[in-house]
Amino acid sequence: MAESMKGLHRSVRCGEVTGDMIGKTLTLMGWTQKRRNLGSLIFVDLRDRSGIMQILFDETKIGAEGMARAGSIRSEYVLAVTGVVQKRGGAVNEKLKTGTMELCATSLRILSESETPPFPVEENSQTKEELRLKNRTLDLRRPDIQRNLMVKSRVAQLSREFMAKEGFLEIETPMLGKSTPEGARDYLVPSRIYPGSFFALPQSPQLYKQLLMVAGYDRYFQLARCFRDEDLRADRQPEFTQMDMELSFVDIDDVIDVNERLLQFLWKEVLDVEIPVPFPRMKWIDAMNRYGSDKPDLRFGMELTDLSEVVKDCGFGVFSDCVRNGGYVRCITVKGQAEMPRKKIDALTEFVRGYGMKGLAYIQLKEGGTKCSFAKFMQPEEIDAIVAAAGGEPGDLILIGADRFKLVSETMGALRCHLARQLDLIDRSRFEFLWIVEFPQFEWSEEENRFQAMHHPFTMPMEEDLQWLDPAADLSKVRAKAYDIVLNGAEIGGGSVRIHQSDVQEKMFECLGFTKEQAADQFSFLLNAFRYGVPPHAGLAYGLDRVVMMMLGLDSIRDVIAFPKVKDSSDLMTQAPGQVARKQLDELGILIRKEEQHPEEAIREADD
């Protein structure tokens, strides 16, 4: 039967007991990790978020009744134990901070009992993630998950301290705002007061933080909750935390400077790792050409090589026709893999087909001679020219793809990373930071059949490219004053210099296909504010969850979020989203169409 805490006060957390406390009487509280009953002695490992302390129950100290109650303890029982700290009489546990000590109990209260957990609460759990997420409160007791969340809390705290010292003001922006186009899908919130009208949850505080600059707040910072209704990945969630900032009277170098110092500070304080600054910078086009990615992983080589000039007149039509039609031929040279079996090469071919590329050509530079998958279409000197351009040496494998610039670059870039993981080429102890700059201002949307803003409609073009900011011009020539901060192959943050001139903003809207009326309808509050003096301003936002994930070398962002969603954006623990009462829908003026309706039995009618 559970007992109360009346008259008790926890002295210290379990993992915070130190050697200078030996001989002192302490009261510890926590969960039972495990129990070992040796008859005359019972040992319990008591766990809380700080660690584990061994508790010794000795009948000569706690009495027969206390021993009987200690014998009833099971895993995850919540205990309050008072006793004297002493050196362990038996084996020392060097894996624990408290491994040389134990608490010899003089009293015990069982504060709460527990049913048998559906899985053991332990580090690096092998339990299926679905079961763990359905029982997330138990999963959150795992020491590794607790450490992750404590690091995240520390990063948030330190970021606030750093930004305050840099003169930033922490200001909250609204959660309920106006839906705007040119981004990911919004999560919409129906208005009861205005039937048929909707708020949108923020994808980012972008417009509000720009308005704060117009309002004269000069340096803004916020840990902001953001929402995007898009498909999930291992490093993406529908709701997440942005470490958001905006600065006035600055240009790119000013933003980069403060953020390099912020990251340097965080890595030193949290991980005790020295990060050299300044970070290297790479133009977007160079990143795509060299790595096939705008977030390249610099921890290994195997860069892409452009073979387009070498093969434009060759006898293999797949290559020459591709170049003639405006495409590109690109390769990667995999050192020491000439003997890779055909079965594995076929698997790599299937991998690139998954990205939309039609196939993969290859050259194996074996010791006994060269094997080329397209040799019958080529002259020996043409194959030699490819090998020379690719930097191939005996023992190497050259993999070649041909297609449109974006497709072949991104596919070969993905293949590069896939092979690096397969061949264990990545040094996971390294932190390789990189700024990607000079992004395209626009990207073509096949779905919309028009140009869209690569970042958002408020990004400033590079001054020398303003001549191309015209719907009649070639918009692909316009580069943006945008910048992403990349770490080990992942984008952890991004930002841009914003447009602060009304004529440039009008041109930007025009290039995106907005009429003046449409622009006014969507962004009137911003455009009105811009009539009264706008300082040059720029900003950047980090995905806080992703930063912590990369800091800790984790593979899933779910391991740094207390209550994450799964791939279909649902919450396995609360079973959200779910149906609501018909009365609630009526109040909002919402009618669910039958063809989109859940089964009738799943709709819950409200009880009056």
C-alpha positions as CSV (number, residue, x, y, z in Angstrom):
1,M,0.0,0.0,0.0
2,A,1.4,3.4,-1.0
3,E,2.5,5.7,1.8
4,S,2.7,9.5,2.1
5,M,5.7,11.7,2.3
6,K,4.5,13.5,5.4
7,G,7.5,14.5,7.5
8,L,10.1,13.6,4.8
9,H,12.3,15.8,2.8
10,R,14.7,14.6,0.1
11,S,18.2,15.4,1.1
12,V,19.9,15.0,-2.3
13,R,19.4,13.2,-5.6
14,C,20.7,9.7,-5.9
15,G,23.6,10.4,-8.3
16,E,24.6,13.5,-6.3
17,V,25.8,11.6,-3.2
18,T,29.6,12.2,-2.8
19,G,32.4,10.8,-0.7
20,D,32.3,13.6,1.8
21,M,28.8,12.6,2.8
22,I,30.0,9.2,4.2
23,G,28.7,8.9,7.8
24,K,25.8,11.4,7.2
25,T,22.1,10.5,7.4
26,L,20.3,11.2,4.1
27,T,16.9,10.7,2.7
28,L,16.8,9.5,-1.0
29,M,13.8,9.1,-3.2
30,G,13.4,7.5,-6.6
31,W,12.5,4.5,-8.6
32,T,13.6,0.9,-8.1
33,Q,16.0,-0.1,-10.9
34,K,16.5,-3.6,-9.6
35,R,16.4,-5.6,-6.3
36,R,18.7,-8.4,-5.2
37,N,17.5,-10.5,-2.2
38,L,20.3,-12.4,-0.4
39,G,18.1,-13.4,2.6
40,S,19.8,-11.6,5.4
41,L,20.6,-8.7,3.2
42,I,18.6,-7.0,0.4
43,F,20.2,-4.6,-2.2
44,V,18.1,-2.1,-4.2
45,D,19.4,0.1,-6.9
46,L,17.5,3.4,-6.5
47,R,17.3,5.5,-9.6
48,D,16.4,9.1,-10.4
49,R,17.4,11.5,-13.2
50,S,20.8,12.1,-11.7
51,G,21.9,8.4,-11.5
52,I,21.7,5.4,-9.2
53,M,22.5,4.8,-5.5
54,Q,22.8,1.4,-4.0
55,I,20.6,0.9,-1.0
56,L,21.5,-1.8,1.6
57,F,18.7,-3.3,3.8
58,D,20.2,-5.0,6.8
59,E,17.8,-6.5,9.4
60,T,20.1,-5.3,12.2
61,K,19.6,-1.7,11.1
62,I,16.0,-1.7,9.8
63,G,14.4,-4.5,11.7
64,A,12.3,-7.5,10.7
65,E,9.3,-5.4,9.6
66,G,11.5,-3.2,7.4
67,M,13.1,-6.3,5.8
68,A,9.7,-7.7,5.1
69,R,8.6,-4.5,3.4
70,A,11.9,-4.3,1.5
71,G,11.3,-7.9,0.3
72,S,8.1,-6.7,-1.4
73,I,9.8,-4.1,-3.6
74,R,9.6,-4.7,-7.3
75,S,10.9,-2.8,-10.4
76,E,9.7,0.8,-10.7
77,Y,8.3,1.0,-7.2
78,V,8.8,4.6,-5.9
79,L,10.7,4.6,-2.6
80,A,11.7,7.1,0.1
81,V,14.7,5.7,2.0
82,T,16.5,7.2,5.0
83,G,19.8,5.8,6.1
84,V,23.5,6.4,6.6
85,V,26.0,6.7,3.8
86,Q,28.9,4.2,4.0
87,K,31.6,2.7,1.9
88,R,30.5,-0.4,0.1
89,G,31.3,-3.6,1.9
90,G,31.3,-5.6,-1.4
91,A,32.3,-5.0,-5.0
92,V,32.8,-1.5,-6.3
93,N,30.9,-0.4,-9.4
94,E,33.2,1.8,-11.4
95,K,30.5,2.6,-14.0
96,L,28.5,4.6,-11.4
97,K,29.5,8.0,-9.9
98,T,28.3,6.5,-6.6
99,G,29.8,3.1,-7.2
100,T,32.0,3.2,-4.1
101,M,29.2,3.9,-1.6
102,E,25.8,2.7,-0.4
103,L,23.1,3.9,1.8
104,C,22.4,1.6,4.8
105,A,18.7,2.0,5.3
106,T,17.2,2.8,8.7
107,S,13.6,3.4,7.4
108,L,11.7,2.8,4.2
109,R,8.5,4.1,2.7
110,I,6.9,2.7,-0.4
111,L,5.4,5.9,-2.0
112,S,3.9,4.1,-5.0
113,E,3.8,0.6,-6.3
114,S,4.1,-0.4,-10.0
115,E,2.8,-3.0,-12.2
116,T,5.3,-5.1,-14.2
117,P,6.6,-2.7,-16.9
118,P,6.0,-3.8,-20.5
119,F,9.7,-3.4,-21.1
120,P,12.8,-2.8,-18.9
121,V,13.8,0.7,-18.2
122,E,17.4,0.6,-19.4
123,E,19.9,2.4,-21.6
124,N,20.1,1.7,-25.3
125,S,16.8,-0.2,-25.2
126,Q,16.3,-2.9,-27.8
127,T,12.5,-2.7,-27.3
128,K,10.6,-1.8,-30.5
129,E,10.1,2.0,-30.8
130,E,6.4,1.6,-31.3
131,L,6.0,0.0,-27.9
132,R,8.3,2.5,-26.2
133,L,6.4,5.5,-27.7
134,K,3.0,4.0,-26.6
135,N,4.4,4.0,-23.1
136,R,6.5,7.1,-23.4
137,T,6.5,8.1,-19.7
138,L,8.3,4.8,-19.0
139,D,10.6,5.3,-21.9
140,L,11.4,8.8,-20.6
141,R,12.8,7.2,-17.4
142,R,15.7,5.7,-19.4
143,P,19.0,7.3,-18.4
144,D,20.1,7.9,-21.9
145,I,16.9,9.7,-22.9
146,Q,17.0,11.7,-19.6
147,R,20.6,12.8,-20.4
148,N,19.5,13.9,-23.9
149,L,16.7,16.1,-22.5
150,M,19.0,17.5,-19.8
151,V,21.5,18.5,-22.5
152,K,18.7,20.1,-24.5
153,S,17.7,22.1,-21.4
154,R,21.3,23.2,-20.9
155,V,21.6,24.3,-24.5
156,A,18.5,26.4,-24.2
157,Q,19.7,27.9,-20.9
158,L,23.1,28.7,-22.3
159,S,21.7,30.2,-25.5
160,R,19.5,32.6,-23.5
161,E,22.6,33.6,-21.4
162,F,24.7,34.2,-24.5
163,M,22.1,36.1,-26.5
164,A,21.3,38.3,-23.5
165,K,25.0,39.3,-23.2
166,E,25.0,40.1,-26.9
167,G,22.1,42.6,-26.4
168,F,19.2,40.4,-27.7
169,L,15.8,40.8,-26.2
170,E,13.7,37.7,-25.7
171,I,10.2,38.5,-27.1
172,E,7.3,36.1,-27.6
173,T,5.4,36.2,-30.9
174,P,1.8,34.9,-31.4
175,M,0.9,31.2,-31.9
176,L,-2.3,32.1,-33.7
177,G,-1.7,34.0,-36.9
178,K,-2.6,34.4,-40.5
179,S,-2.1,31.6,-43.0
180,T,0.4,32.7,-45.7
181,P,1.4,30.9,-48.9
182,E,4.9,30.1,-50.2
183,G,5.9,27.6,-47.6
184,A,5.1,24.2,-46.1
185,R,1.4,23.4,-45.4
186,D,0.0,25.2,-42.4
187,Y,-1.8,23.6,-39.5
188,L,-5.1,25.5,-39.4
189,V,-7.2,26.4,-36.4
190,P,-10.9,27.2,-37.0
191,S,-12.3,30.3,-35.4
192,R,-15.5,29.9,-33.4
193,I,-16.1,33.7,-33.4
194,Y,-15.6,34.0,-37.2
195,P,-17.2,30.9,-38.8
196,G,-15.4,29.9,-41.9
197,S,-12.2,31.7,-40.9
198,F,-9.0,30.1,-39.7
199,F,-5.9,31.0,-37.8
200,A,-2.7,29.2,-38.7
201,L,-0.1,27.9,-36.3
202,P,3.3,29.5,-37.1
203,Q,5.7,27.7,-39.4
204,S,8.2,30.2,-38.0
205,P,7.9,33.7,-36.4
206,Q,9.3,35.2,-39.7
207,L,6.9,38.0,-40.3
208,Y,6.5,39.0,-36.6
209,K,10.2,39.2,-36.1
210,Q,10.6,41.4,-39.1
211,L,7.9,43.6,-37.7
212,L,9.8,43.8,-34.4
213,M,12.8,45.1,-36.4
214,V,10.5,47.8,-38.0
215,A,9.3,48.6,-34.4
216,G,12.9,49.3,-33.4
217,Y,13.8,46.4,-31.2
218,D,17.0,45.9,-33.1
219,R,18.0,42.5,-31.6
220,Y,15.3,39.8,-31.0
221,F,15.6,36.2,-29.7
222,Q,13.1,33.5,-29.0
223,L,12.8,29.8,-28.4
224,A,9.7,29.5,-30.5
225,R,7.4,26.6,-31.0
226,C,6.7,26.0,-34.8
227,F,4.4,23.8,-36.8
228,R,4.6,22.4,-40.3
229,D,2.2,20.0,-41.8
230,E,4.7,18.0,-43.9
231,D,6.0,14.5,-44.2
232,L,8.3,13.3,-41.4
233,R,11.9,12.1,-41.5
234,A,14.3,10.9,-38.8
235,D,15.3,14.6,-38.3
236,R,11.9,16.3,-38.7
237,Q,8.8,16.6,-36.6
238,P,5.5,18.4,-37.3
239,E,6.0,20.5,-34.2
240,F,9.5,21.6,-33.1
241,T,11.4,24.3,-31.3
242,Q,13.2,27.1,-33.2
243,M,16.1,29.0,-31.7
244,D,15.1,32.2,-33.6
245,M,16.8,35.6,-34.0
246,E,16.7,38.8,-36.0
247,L,19.1,41.7,-36.1
248,S,18.9,45.3,-37.4
249,F,21.5,47.3,-39.2
250,V,23.5,44.3,-40.2
251,D,24.7,42.3,-43.2
252,I,25.7,38.7,-43.8
253,D,29.0,38.9,-42.0
254,D,27.5,40.4,-38.8
255,V,25.0,37.5,-38.6
256,I,27.6,34.9,-39.3
257,D,29.9,36.3,-36.7
258,V,27.5,36.2,-33.7
259,N,26.3,32.7,-34.7
260,E,29.8,31.3,-35.0
261,R,30.6,32.6,-31.5
262,L,27.3,31.2,-30.2
263,L,28.0,27.7,-31.6
264,Q,31.6,27.9,-30.3
265,F,30.3,28.8,-26.9
266,L,27.7,26.0,-26.8
267,W,30.1,23.2,-27.9
268,K,32.7,24.3,-25.3
269,E,30.2,24.6,-22.4
270,V,28.2,21.5,-23.2
271,L,30.7,19.1,-24.7
272,D,34.0,20.7,-23.7
273,V,34.9,20.6,-27.4
274,E,36.9,23.5,-29.0
275,I,35.3,24.6,-32.3
276,P,37.7,26.7,-34.4
277,V,36.2,29.8,-36.1
278,P,35.6,31.2,-38.6
279,F,33.8,28.3,-40.3
280,P,34.5,27.8,-44.0
281,R,32.0,29.1,-46.5
282,M,30.9,27.5,-49.8
283,K,28.7,28.7,-52.5
284,W,25.5,26.7,-53.2
285,I,26.5,25.9,-56.8
286,D,30.0,24.7,-55.6
287,A,28.4,22.4,-53.0
288,M,26.0,20.9,-55.5
289,N,28.9,20.4,-58.0
290,R,31.3,18.9,-55.5
291,Y,29.0,17.0,-53.1
292,G,25.6,16.9,-54.8
293,S,24.0,18.4,-51.7
294,D,23.4,21.9,-50.2
295,K,24.2,20.3,-46.8
296,P,27.4,18.4,-47.5
297,D,29.1,16.1,-45.0
298,L,32.8,17.1,-45.0
299,R,34.0,14.3,-42.7
300,F,35.0,12.2,-45.7
301,G,36.1,12.7,-49.3
302,M,34.7,11.0,-52.4
303,E,33.6,14.2,-54.1
304,L,31.6,14.2,-57.3
305,T,33.4,14.7,-60.6
306,D,31.7,16.3,-63.6
307,L,32.4,14.2,-66.7
308,S,30.1,16.2,-69.0
309,E,32.8,17.7,-71.1
310,V,34.7,14.4,-71.3
311,V,31.8,12.4,-72.6
312,K,29.8,14.9,-74.6
313,D,31.0,13.4,-77.9
314,C,31.6,9.8,-76.8
315,G,30.1,6.7,-78.4
316,F,27.8,5.9,-75.5
317,G,24.5,7.6,-76.3
318,V,23.3,7.6,-72.7
319,F,26.1,10.0,-71.8
320,S,26.4,12.0,-75.0
321,D,22.6,12.4,-75.5
322,C,22.2,13.5,-71.9
323,V,24.8,16.3,-72.3
324,R,23.4,17.3,-75.7
325,N,20.0,17.8,-74.1
326,G,21.3,20.0,-71.3
327,G,21.9,17.3,-68.7
328,Y,25.1,16.3,-66.8
329,V,27.2,13.2,-66.3
330,R,28.7,12.9,-62.8
331,C,30.7,10.2,-61.0
332,I,32.2,9.3,-57.7
333,T,35.4,7.3,-57.3
334,V,35.2,4.7,-54.5
335,K,38.7,4.0,-53.4
336,G,39.7,0.3,-53.0
337,Q,36.4,-1.1,-54.1
338,A,37.2,-2.4,-57.5
339,E,36.3,-5.9,-56.4
340,M,32.8,-5.0,-55.2
341,P,30.5,-7.9,-56.2
342,R,28.0,-7.4,-59.0
343,K,25.2,-8.1,-56.5
344,K,26.3,-5.1,-54.4
345,I,26.6,-2.8,-57.5
346,D,23.1,-3.9,-58.5
347,A,21.9,-2.9,-55.1
348,L,23.5,0.5,-55.6
349,T,21.7,0.8,-58.9
350,E,18.4,0.1,-57.2
351,F,19.3,2.8,-54.6
352,V,19.7,5.5,-57.3
353,R,16.5,4.4,-59.0
354,G,14.7,5.1,-55.8
355,Y,15.7,8.8,-56.3
356,G,14.4,8.8,-59.9
357,M,17.6,8.2,-61.8
358,K,17.3,5.5,-64.5
359,G,20.5,3.6,-63.7
360,L,24.1,3.5,-62.8
361,A,27.2,2.9,-65.0
362,Y,30.4,1.6,-63.5
363,I,34.1,1.0,-64.2
364,Q,36.1,-1.5,-62.0
365,L,39.8,-0.9,-62.1
366,K,40.8,-4.4,-61.2
367,E,44.4,-5.6,-60.9
368,G,43.8,-8.1,-63.7
369,G,42.3,-5.4,-66.0
370,T,39.5,-2.9,-66.3
371,K,35.8,-4.0,-66.4
372,C,33.4,-1.4,-67.7
373,S,29.6,-1.8,-67.9
374,F,29.4,0.2,-71.1
375,A,32.7,-0.8,-72.8
376,K,31.1,-2.1,-76.0
377,F,29.9,1.4,-76.8
378,M,33.2,3.2,-76.1
379,Q,36.7,3.4,-77.5
380,P,39.5,2.4,-75.1
381,E,40.8,5.9,-75.1
382,E,37.4,7.3,-74.2
383,I,37.3,5.0,-71.1
384,D,40.8,6.0,-70.3
385,A,39.7,9.7,-70.4
386,I,36.9,9.0,-68.0
387,V,39.3,7.2,-65.6
388,A,41.8,10.1,-65.8
389,A,39.1,12.7,-65.2
390,A,37.7,10.7,-62.2
391,G,41.2,10.3,-60.7
392,G,40.8,6.5,-60.8
393,E,43.7,4.3,-59.8
394,P,44.1,0.5,-59.8
395,G,41.8,-1.0,-57.2
396,D,39.1,1.8,-57.5
397,L,35.4,1.6,-58.5
398,I,34.0,4.5,-60.5
399,L,30.2,4.9,-60.4
400,I,28.6,7.2,-63.0
401,G,25.1,8.8,-63.3
402,A,23.6,10.9,-66.1
403,D,20.5,13.1,-65.9
404,R,19.2,16.6,-65.3
405,F,21.5,18.8,-63.1
406,K,19.3,18.7,-59.9
407,L,18.5,15.0,-60.2
408,V,21.9,13.6,-61.0
409,S,23.6,15.9,-58.5
410,E,21.3,15.0,-55.6
411,T,21.2,11.3,-56.4
412,M,25.0,11.0,-56.7
413,G,25.3,13.0,-53.5
414,A,22.9,10.7,-51.7
415,L,24.9,7.7,-53.1
416,R,28.1,9.2,-51.8
417,C,26.7,9.4,-48.3
418,H,25.1,5.9,-48.6
419,L,28.5,4.4,-49.5
420,A,30.3,6.3,-46.8
421,R,28.0,4.7,-44.2
422,Q,28.2,1.3,-45.8
423,L,32.0,1.4,-45.9
424,D,32.4,3.0,-42.5
425,L,34.2,6.1,-43.8
426,I,32.7,8.6,-41.4
427,D,34.7,9.8,-38.4
428,R,31.8,10.3,-35.9
429,S,34.0,12.1,-33.4
430,R,34.4,15.1,-35.8
431,F,32.3,18.2,-36.0
432,E,32.6,19.8,-39.4
433,F,30.7,23.1,-39.7
434,L,30.1,24.9,-43.0
435,W,28.2,27.9,-44.2
436,I,26.4,27.5,-47.5
437,V,25.9,30.9,-49.2
438,E,24.6,32.4,-52.4
439,F,21.6,30.1,-52.8
440,P,19.3,30.6,-55.9
441,Q,16.6,33.1,-55.1
442,F,14.0,31.0,-57.0
443,E,13.4,27.3,-57.7
444,W,11.1,25.9,-60.4
445,S,8.1,24.0,-59.2
446,E,6.9,21.3,-61.5
447,E,3.7,21.0,-59.5
448,E,2.9,24.7,-59.7
449,N,4.5,25.2,-63.2
450,R,6.2,28.4,-61.9
451,F,9.1,29.8,-60.0
452,Q,8.8,29.7,-56.2
453,A,11.0,31.3,-53.5
454,M,13.7,28.9,-52.5
455,H,13.5,30.3,-48.9
456,H,10.7,32.8,-48.6
457,P,9.4,35.9,-50.3
458,F,11.2,38.3,-48.0
459,T,14.8,37.2,-48.8
460,M,17.0,39.9,-50.3
461,P,18.6,39.1,-53.7
462,M,22.3,39.8,-54.1
463,E,22.6,43.4,-55.1
464,E,24.5,42.5,-58.4
465,D,21.6,40.3,-59.4
466,L,18.8,42.8,-58.9
467,Q,18.9,43.4,-62.7
468,W,17.4,39.9,-63.1
469,L,14.6,40.4,-60.6
470,D,11.9,40.7,-63.3
471,P,9.2,38.3,-64.4
472,A,10.4,38.7,-68.0
473,A,14.0,37.9,-67.1
474,D,15.7,34.6,-66.4
475,L,14.9,34.2,-62.7
476,S,17.3,31.3,-62.4
477,K,20.2,33.8,-62.5
478,V,19.1,35.5,-59.3
479,R,21.1,34.6,-56.2
480,A,19.8,35.2,-52.7
481,K,21.6,36.7,-49.7
482,A,20.8,33.6,-47.8
483,Y,22.9,31.3,-45.7
484,D,22.6,27.9,-44.1
485,I,24.7,26.6,-41.3
486,V,25.5,22.9,-42.0
487,L,27.0,20.4,-39.6
488,N,28.1,16.9,-40.6
489,G,25.7,16.7,-43.5
490,A,22.7,18.2,-41.8
491,E,21.3,21.7,-42.0
492,I,21.0,22.9,-38.4
493,G,20.0,26.5,-39.2
494,G,19.3,28.9,-41.9
495,G,18.6,32.6,-42.5
496,S,18.9,35.5,-44.9
497,V,19.2,39.2,-45.2
498,R,15.6,40.5,-45.6
499,I,14.2,42.9,-48.2
500,H,13.7,46.3,-46.6
501,Q,13.0,48.3,-49.8
502,S,9.4,48.4,-50.8
503,D,10.2,48.5,-54.6
504,V,12.3,45.4,-54.3
505,Q,9.6,43.6,-52.3
506,E,7.0,44.6,-54.9
507,K,9.3,43.1,-57.6
508,M,9.7,39.9,-55.6
509,F,5.9,39.5,-55.3
510,E,5.5,40.1,-59.0
511,C,8.1,37.5,-59.9
512,L,6.2,35.0,-57.7
513,G,3.0,35.7,-59.6
514,F,1.3,37.8,-57.0
515,T,-0.9,40.6,-58.1
516,K,-0.7,43.8,-56.0
517,E,-4.2,42.9,-54.7
518,Q,-3.1,39.4,-53.7
519,A,0.1,40.7,-52.0
520,A,-2.0,43.3,-50.1
521,D,-4.5,40.7,-49.1
522,Q,-1.9,38.2,-47.8
523,F,0.7,40.7,-46.3
524,S,-1.1,44.0,-45.8
525,F,0.0,44.2,-42.1
526,L,3.6,43.8,-43.2
527,L,3.5,46.1,-46.2
528,N,1.7,48.8,-44.1
529,A,4.4,48.6,-41.4
530,F,7.0,48.9,-44.1
531,R,5.6,52.4,-45.1
532,Y,7.1,53.9,-42.0
533,G,10.8,53.3,-42.1
534,V,12.4,49.9,-42.3
535,P,16.0,49.3,-41.0
536,P,18.2,46.8,-43.0
537,H,17.8,43.6,-41.1
538,A,18.7,39.9,-41.2
539,G,18.1,36.8,-39.2
540,L,18.7,33.1,-38.6
541,A,16.8,30.3,-37.0
542,Y,18.1,26.9,-35.7
543,G,16.2,23.8,-35.2
544,L,17.0,23.4,-31.5
545,D,16.0,19.7,-31.5
546,R,18.2,19.0,-34.5
547,V,21.2,20.9,-33.0
548,V,21.0,18.8,-29.9
549,M,20.6,15.6,-31.9
550,M,23.8,16.4,-33.9
551,M,25.7,17.4,-30.7
552,L,25.0,14.0,-29.2
553,G,25.6,12.0,-32.4
554,L,22.0,10.6,-32.4
555,D,20.2,9.1,-35.4
556,S,16.7,10.2,-34.6
557,I,15.3,13.6,-33.5
558,R,12.7,11.7,-31.4
559,D,15.4,10.9,-28.9
560,V,15.7,14.6,-27.9
561,I,11.9,15.4,-27.8
562,A,9.9,14.4,-24.7
563,F,6.7,13.5,-26.5
564,P,7.4,13.1,-30.2
565,K,5.2,12.2,-33.1
566,V,5.7,9.2,-35.4
567,K,5.9,9.1,-39.2
568,D,2.2,9.7,-39.9
569,S,2.3,12.7,-37.5
570,S,0.3,10.8,-34.8
571,D,1.0,10.5,-31.1
572,L,1.1,6.8,-30.1
573,M,0.8,7.6,-26.4
574,T,-2.3,9.9,-26.5
575,Q,-3.6,8.6,-29.8
576,A,-3.9,12.1,-31.2
577,P,-5.2,13.2,-33.6
578,G,-8.7,11.9,-32.7
579,Q,-12.3,12.6,-33.3
580,V,-14.1,15.4,-31.4
581,A,-17.7,15.8,-30.3
582,R,-20.3,16.7,-32.9
583,K,-21.2,19.7,-30.7
584,Q,-17.6,21.1,-31.0
585,L,-17.8,20.8,-34.8
586,D,-21.2,22.5,-34.8
587,E,-19.9,25.4,-32.7
588,L,-17.1,25.9,-35.3
589,G,-19.5,25.6,-38.3
590,I,-17.6,22.6,-39.6
591,L,-19.2,19.8,-41.5
592,I,-17.1,16.7,-42.4
593,R,-17.8,15.4,-45.9
594,K,-18.9,11.8,-45.9
595,E,-16.2,10.6,-48.4
596,E,-13.6,12.0,-46.0
597,Q,-15.4,11.0,-42.8
598,H,-14.1,8.4,-40.4
599,P,-16.3,5.3,-39.8
600,E,-19.5,6.3,-38.1
601,E,-18.8,4.2,-35.1
602,A,-15.5,6.2,-34.5
603,I,-17.3,9.5,-34.2
604,R,-17.9,10.3,-30.6
605,E,-21.2,12.1,-29.8
606,A,-21.0,14.5,-26.9
607,D,-23.0,13.9,-23.8
608,D,-25.1,16.9,-22.8
